[in-house]
Amino acid sequence: TEVPGRIVQVAPGRIHVAVLYENGDLYTCGNANSYKLGTGSLTATYLFTKVATDVVQVGCTSNATLITKQDGTVWGVGATEGFGLGASTSQAFVKALNALT
């Protein structure tokens, strides 16, 4: 597998991790409960999977992954208890917030 460039950020969750490359590609792996990997699946994967592009920043909690895209929007995937991500679904990255300016 070809590596997409230099890693610029690693964001660990409790049992998952997200890796951001300099070209804006985001890869995740680990436990997928709450759909927090962004793959649209509850199946754990221990091989890194590309889940987003045009990403400039990533952060993980124990059950969620949040990203900021190049256009300034913030997106999230994972646990939505109390609709914490601003959406009623957690199966794929959803727009969570507009960037504050």
C-alpha positions, 0 to 999 in steps of 0.5 A, a space after each residue: 500500500 502506498 503511503 499518502 505522504 507525511 503524517 501531520 497529526 495523530 489523534 488517539 481515542 480510547 480504542 481507535 486512532 485517526 491519522 491525518 496526512 499532509 495531503 488532507 487524507 484522513 485514515 482511521 482504525 480500531 474499534 468501530 462501536 458508535 460508528 466512530 471510525 467514519 467507515 459507516 460500519 460497526 466492524 472493527 478494523 485494524 488496517 488503516 482505512 481512508 475515510 475523509 479528504 480535505 481535512 486540516 485538523 482531527 480530534 478524537 474522544 473515546 467514542 467520536 472523531 471530529 474533523 475540520 475541513 479545508 473550507 472551515 466546516 467541522 464534521 463529526 462521526 461517532 456517539 450521538 447520545 443526546 445528539 451531541 454531534 448535532 445529528 440523529 445518525 452516526 453512520 458516516 461523517 455528518 456536518 456538526 457545526 459551522 466554523 466560528 469566524 
